Amino acid sequence: MNKQHIIGIDLGGTTAKLGLFSQNGTLLDKWEVPTDTRDKGKNILLNLAQSIQEQMHRKHLHTSDVLGVGLGIPGVMKKRSVDTSANLNGWGDFDIIDEFMRLCGMPVKVINDANAATLGELWQGSAKGARNMFLVTLGTGVGGGLVIDNHIVEGAHGIGGEIGHINVNYDETRLCGCGKKGCLEQYASATGIAHSAKTLLDSTDTPSSLRQCDDVTAKHVFEHAQKGDGLAIQLANQFALELGRALSIVSYICDPEVIVIGGGVSAAGPYLLDAVKDVFTQYTLPVAKSTIFRLATLGNDAGIYGAARLMME
């Protein structure tokens, strides 16, 4: 039987996004399922399996028509279970693959959600056609994913590509969410940029249009920087310095041909991209200056694309 379809799932702390794909990467349908976090999420996989079965019934599909189900999970994988997950605390202390295969009756593969997004951008997004790429996602935190020779690199402990916790400031006194100090995430995430803005505005009387904002966000910083506001430009430059230097470290380790920047902060667009690449070229070797920088294109669908792509590994 020709298994022409694949299902990709991006499991989040509030909802799970699901997508039905053809093997050539066409998204045929997508839908969402609430994530039931009660009782340490004991019903999460059951709800997903039931939703898949209902969708397949509507599409007149059988398990013999589907190559399998890829599942992206917000946490660090340890063998076949979840070691740590900030958004699903206490869930996943069991063999996820065996349990989900039993419930949905199809082959299952599981991957970290950031790595799923990376595979998605490689398969049908802004890194399509590349063999070596790195994705950095700038949202509430800073995530990352690494592909070498078309294969995702998870590493020995599942933290391959987690650029957000590279130390970029040894003098920092604040704790990062991971328990360490001076992590990139404290400066290059949306929350980090907002904190830096508040700290700077409180430490000076310099006039700035940012002071007109009730609650300064990363979006405000980049919008006002592009309009020429001095303090906003200072904040944007500091962000570019921290991220550009961190990405130059990545280039020395794995030398990607494409670096993709995604997440909510990437909405700043070419302004952000150009600033980060300028710093990157200052800190990397001349041979790596041809590294291509692109903005992610799949948005919130990157995870389901990548989870589906995982089934073709």
Secondary structure, 3 states (H helix, E strand, C coil): CCCCEEEEEEECCCEEEEEEEECCCCEEEEEEEECCCHHHHCCHHHHHHHHHHHHHHHCCCCHHHEEEEEEEECCEEECCEEEECCCCCCCCCCCHHHHHHHHHCCCEEEEEHHHHHHHHHHHHCCCCCCCCEEEEEECCCEEEEEEECCEECCCCCCCCCCHHHCECCCCCCCECCCCCECECHHHHCHHHHHHHHHHHHHHCCCCCHHHHCCCCCHHHHHHHHHCCCHHHHHHHHHHHHHHHHHHHHHHHHHCCCEEEEECHHHHHCHHHHHHHHHHHHHHCCHHHHHCEEEECCCHHHHHHHHHHHHCCC
